[in-house]
Amino acid sequence: MLLLFLAGPIGYCCWIAFTDTQLTGQASASFVGLENFRRAFADPDFLNAVVLTLVFTVVSAILGQNTLGLALAALMRRASRLVRSLTGAVVICAWVLPEIVAGFLLYTFFSSRGTLNDVLAWLQLPEQNWLFTLPILAVSFANVWRGTAFSMLVYSAALSDVPREVTESAEVDGASGWQRMWHITLPMIRRSIGTNLMLNTLQTLSVFGLIWAMTRGGPGQRSTTLPVFMYDTAFNKALIGYGTAVALLLLLVGALFSVVYLRLLREEV
């Protein structure tokens, strides 16, 4: 079953990446070797997509979801049962929404006539079309809003394993809240941090529906990440071979992130 439904398609995609396969206007495909990969690294649109993918991943996954999830988990430990239940329900509701639905919701929030500008107008602050002026940051915020619940759940479980007597002893010794977090809590949950960072990074690298629903990679190429570039190349421009090569390069980026995180985790053992 694995050979048929997993290894088989992956092997076929690897073969397609080394051909000039197109959706239309082609009688038969031919082997072109590394030409698709050379074309990618010489394509300014591809290089722009790489940079935007890294920005999107760092801002929304490594900084946004990871930091906000840890902050929510830490604050919820001190909150009442009612506050924990309400906060958890709100955050998890954003997580369980289908990606395309979340994309349309955040589109209505950031659009020129959306909720954010209504709030800014009420506060008498300047309005703008966020999806036009700051598209990559808008989709990054949308990904943070949707994906923070996973980090919150991971860190809630990790923080529950931190012995309270250790933090209470540090508090008695005069350590502040930030000192207890930095010197005690974070070192004790570092493996959970590494695991969460790796999973968040891999998930964020593959985000497509959210960005497509909000901006379709625009305006211009200002929010075109690698999944969007890959889809546009393969299906809108009908260049299946080139698009598949981009997909393999995206897989390589994810593998590099995974190797870095796994090495860091191994060094901490």
C-alpha positions in Angstrom: 0.0 0.0 0.0 2.8 2.4 0.8 4.6 1.6 -2.4 1.5 2.1 -4.4 0.1 5.3 -2.9 3.2 7.0 -1.4 6.5 5.9 -2.9 5.0 5.5 -6.4 3.7 9.0 -6.8 6.8 10.5 -5.2 9.0 8.6 -7.6 6.9 9.7 -10.6 7.1 13.3 -9.4 10.8 13.0 -9.2 10.9 11.8 -12.8 8.6 14.5 -14.0 10.9 17.2 -12.5 13.6 16.1 -14.9 11.4 16.4 -18.0 9.7 19.2 -20.0 6.2 17.9 -19.3 3.4 20.4 -20.0 -0.4 20.2 -19.5 -1.2 21.4 -23.0 0.3 21.8 -26.5 2.8 18.9 -26.2 2.7 15.6 -27.9 5.2 13.9 -25.7 7.6 14.9 -22.9 11.4 14.5 -23.1 14.1 14.2 -20.6 15.9 17.5 -19.9 18.1 16.6 -17.0 18.8 19.5 -14.6 17.5 22.1 -16.9 14.4 22.8 -14.8 16.5 23.4 -11.7 18.9 25.6 -13.5 15.9 27.6 -14.8 14.6 28.0 -11.3 17.8 29.4 -9.9 18.0 31.8 -12.8 14.4 32.9 -12.5 14.0 36.1 -10.4 10.4 35.2 -9.6 11.5 31.9 -8.1 14.2 33.7 -6.0 11.6 36.2 -4.9 9.3 33.3 -3.8 12.2 31.8 -1.8 12.8 35.0 0.1 9.1 35.5 0.8 8.7 31.9 1.9 11.5 32.4 4.4 9.9 35.7 5.6 6.5 34.0 5.9 8.0 31.1 7.8 10.1 33.1 10.2 7.4 35.7 11.0 4.4 33.4 11.2 5.8 30.1 12.5 9.1 30.6 14.3 8.3 34.0 15.9 4.5 34.3 15.7 2.9 30.9 16.5 5.8 29.7 18.7 6.0 32.8 20.8 2.3 33.5 21.1 1.5 29.8 21.8 4.0 29.8 24.6 2.7 33.0 26.0 -0.9 31.8 26.0 0.0 28.5 27.6 2.0 30.3 30.3 -0.8 32.8 31.0 -3.5 30.1 31.0 -1.7 28.3 33.8 -2.4 31.2 36.0 -6.0 31.9 34.8 -9.2 30.6 36.3 -10.9 27.6 34.9 -13.5 29.8 33.1 -10.9 31.9 31.4 -8.9 28.9 30.4 -12.0 27.3 28.9 -13.1 30.4 26.9 -9.5 31.2 25.7 -8.9 27.6 24.7 -12.3 27.4 22.8 -11.6 30.6 20.9 -8.1 29.7 19.9 -8.9 26.1 18.9 -11.9 27.3 16.9 -9.5 29.2 14.6 -7.4 26.1 14.3 -10.1 23.7 13.3 -11.5 25.9 10.6 -10.7 24.7 7.1 -7.8 26.7 5.6 -9.8 28.2 2.8 -12.5 29.4 5.2 -9.9 31.0 7.5 -8.5 32.6 4.4 -11.8 34.3 3.4 -12.4 35.4 7.0 -9.0 37.1 7.2 -9.5 38.6 3.8 -12.6 40.3 5.1 -10.6 41.5 8.1 -7.7 43.0 6.1 -9.5 44.2 3.0 -9.9 48.0 2.3 -13.5 47.8 3.6 -12.8 45.2 6.2 -13.1 45.1 10.0 -9.5 46.3 10.7 -10.1 49.6 8.8 -13.5 50.0 10.5 -11.7 49.8 13.9 -9.0 52.2 12.8 -11.6 54.7 11.6 -13.4 54.4 14.9 -10.0 55.2 16.6 -9.4 58.0 14.2 -6.3 56.4 12.9 -5.2 56.3 9.2 -6.7 53.4 7.1 -5.0 51.5 4.3 -5.5 48.5 2.0 -3.4 46.0 4.0 -3.6 43.3 1.4 -2.0 45.8 -1.1 0.5 47.7 1.1 1.7 44.8 3.4 0.5 41.6 1.8 3.2 39.2 3.2 2.7 40.5 6.7 -1.1 40.2 6.3 -0.9 36.6 5.3 1.7 36.0 8.1 -0.7 37.3 10.7 -3.5 35.2 9.2 -1.3 32.1 9.6 -0.5 33.0 13.2 -4.2 33.5 14.0 -5.0 30.1 12.5 -2.1 28.0 13.8 -1.3 29.3 17.3 -3.6 26.7 18.9 -1.2 23.9 18.0 1.7 25.6 19.8 -0.6 26.5 22.7 -1.6 22.8 23.2 2.0 21.6 22.9 3.3 24.1 25.4 0.4 23.5 27.8 1.3 19.9 27.9 5.0 20.7 28.3 4.4 23.3 31.1 2.2 20.8 33.0 5.3 18.6 33.4 7.4 21.4 35.0 7.4 20.7 38.8 5.7 23.6 40.6 8.0 23.2 43.6 11.0 24.2 41.4 9.5 27.4 40.2 8.1 28.2 43.7 11.6 27.7 45.2 13.0 30.1 42.7 10.2 32.6 43.5 11.0 32.3 47.2 14.7 33.0 46.3 13.7 36.3 44.7 13.7 35.3 41.0 11.3 37.4 38.9 8.8 35.9 36.5 11.0 36.5 33.5 14.0 35.0 35.3 12.0 31.9 36.2 10.8 31.6 32.6 14.3 32.1 31.1 16.4 30.1 33.5 14.0 27.3 34.7 11.0 26.8 32.5 12.5 27.2 29.0 15.5 24.9 29.7 13.1 22.2 31.1 10.8 22.3 28.0 13.5 22.8 25.3 12.8 19.5 23.6 9.1 20.5 23.3 10.2 23.8 21.9 12.4 22.1 19.3 9.7 19.7 18.3 7.1 22.4 18.0 9.4 24.6 15.9 10.0 21.8 13.5 6.4 20.8 13.1 5.3 24.5 12.8 8.0 25.2 10.2 7.1 22.2 8.0 3.4 23.0 8.2 4.0 26.7 7.3 6.2 25.9 4.4 3.3 24.1 2.7 0.6 26.7 3.3 -1.2 27.4 0.1 -5.0 27.8 0.5 -4.7 30.6 3.1 -2.5 32.7 0.8 -4.4 31.9 -2.3 -7.8 32.9 -0.8 -6.4 36.2 0.6 -4.1 37.5 -2.1 -3.5 34.8 -4.8 0.2 35.7 -4.4 -0.3 39.4 -5.3 -0.3 42.2 -5.7 2.3 41.4 -8.4 4.6 38.8 -6.7 4.7 40.4 -3.3 3.0 37.5 -1.4 4.0 34.6 -3.7 5.5 31.9 -1.6 6.9 28.7 -3.0 3.7 26.7 -2.9 1.8 29.5 -4.7 4.6 29.9 -7.2 4.6 26.1 -7.7 0.8 26.0 -8.3 0.9 29.0 -10.7 3.8 27.5 -12.7 2.4 24.0 -12.9 -1.3 24.7 -13.5 -1.8 28.3 -14.6 1.2 28.3 -16.9 0.9 24.5 -17.7 4.6 23.9 -17.0 4.2 20.7 -15.0 7.9 19.7 -15.2 9.1 23.1 -14.0 6.5 23.2 -11.3 7.4 19.8 -10.1 11.1 20.8 -9.9 10.0 23.7 -7.7 8.1 21.3 -5.5 11.2 19.2 -5.0 13.2 22.3 -4.1 10.5 23.1 -1.5 10.8 19.6 -0.2 14.6 20.2 0.1 14.0 23.5 2.1 11.8 21.6 4.5 14.4 18.8 4.8 17.1 21.4 5.6 15.0 22.9 8.4 14.3 19.4 9.8 18.0 18.5 9.8 18.9 21.7 11.7 16.2 21.1 14.3 17.1 17.5 14.7 20.8 18.3 15.2 19.9 20.9 17.8 17.7 18.4 19.7 20.4 15.7 19.5 23.0 18.1 20.9 20.7 18.8 23.9 20.4 15.2 24.9 
